[in-house]
Amino acid sequence: MERLVNIGRFAGPVHTQQGGPMLIRDVEKFMREHDMPATKFGRLAAHDPRFVLDLRMGRIPRPATEARTRRWMREFANMQATQEVQPC
């Protein structure tokens, strides 16, 4: 079975129609930073375990879904940072 690899074919940042960075890039970075599998991210952020896989295949989420996902990532990161600071 062949494995697809991102070889960085884009010369610059890729943007959505609204002019912001593509959601998939932010999601991939978030998952790397938090060591989170794609299916877990999808279940937690969008209640859809295939969410990230669909984004990788070209799915373009609705603006409300994108905003909700970005908000969830911010809140999750803030919660993780708060937990790391508190002593046990």
N, C-alpha and C positions, 0 to 999 in steps of 0.2 A: 504494500500500500504506500502510495506516495505521500509525503508530508509537505505541506505548503509552508514556505518560509517568506517572511517579509524582507525583501532585499533593498528597501528604501528607494523605490523607483521615483518618488516625487522629489522635485528639486526644492520645493518650499512648502510652507504649511498649506494644508488642504482646508477649505472653508465650505460651510454650508451656504444655502441661499441667503440666510439672514446675515452672513458675514462673519460668524463666530467660528471657532475651531470645531472640527468634526467631533461628535460625541465619542465615536469609537476610539479615537486617539486618547482622549481623557480617561475613558473607561479602562483601556489597556494599561495605561500608566498607573491608575488607581489600583488595579488588580496586582500589578508587580509590586507596588509599594506596600500593599497590605497582604501580600502572599495569599491571594484569594482566587480559587478556581472560578472559571467563567460561569458554571452552572449555579454556584453558590451566590455569586454576585447577582445573576439574573433573578434568582428566587427572592433575595433580600430587597433588591432595588426596584424590581419591576413585577414581582410575583409571576415571573416567567423564566423557567430554567433555560430556555433557548434564546433568551433576549440577546446575549452577547454573540452567540453563534449566528443569529440572524443579522445583527449589525455587521459582523465580519463578511457576511454574504451580500451586503449592500442594502439592507433594510434601512429606510429613513424614517425615524420615529416622528410622531406628531410633535409640534412645539411644546404642548403641555406635558407629554411623556418625557421629552428631553429635559425640560425644566425640573420636573419631579425627580428624575434620575440624578441630575446635577445637585439638586438640593439634598438628596439622600447621601450622596458622596461627601458633601461638605459636612453634614451632620454626623456621619459615621466617623470621618477623620477627626472632627472636634471631640467626639466621645472617646475615641482611642487616645487622643492626646491628653484628655482630662484623666483618664484611667492610668496612664503612665506616670503622671505627676503625683497622684495621691499615694501616700505611703500605706503599706498593708498593715 
